[in-house]
Amino acid sequence: ALVSLAGHKISPVREEVHRFLVQYGMETTEDLLILQQNDDPHECRNIGEIRGIVETLVSEGCALDVKDLCISGNFFKEQGMIEGDEIGQLLLCLFEMHIEGKVNNTAEDLINEALVLMKTSK
């Protein structure tokens, strides 16, 4: 898989780095950065910026999967807020917003955003 990604350049932009981590995982991302650093030493500045973004994402507890969000569908079921497929759709929407940097991965922020989303969808 790494060989097929060798030509892929990750921009030192938080959302793009987060999306790459979601798609390929931490280990593949680091392996790709090492490969690119060895291939093109001029890319070292960008690679350093990307590693900094990765460290920030990790230290902030950013979710790399819907299951990594600080709330789950059970919360919404237990509260009687929504049911069934709506729960999955809401969680996917929250996850996408999290990747875009619009909501932090904290229970409070996710719940508040979920309430806003549920109001606007009615």
RAUR-V83569 format. One line per field, one symbol per residue. ss: DSSP state (H for helix, E for strand, C for the rest). A space follows every 10 residues. Layout:
ss->???
This chain:
ss->CHHHHCCCCC CCCHHHHHHH HHHHHHHHHH HHHHHHHHHC HHHHHHHHHH HHHHHHHHHC CCCCCHHHCC CCHHHHHHCC CCCCHHHHHH HHHHHHHHHC CCCCCCHHHH HHHHHHHHHH HC
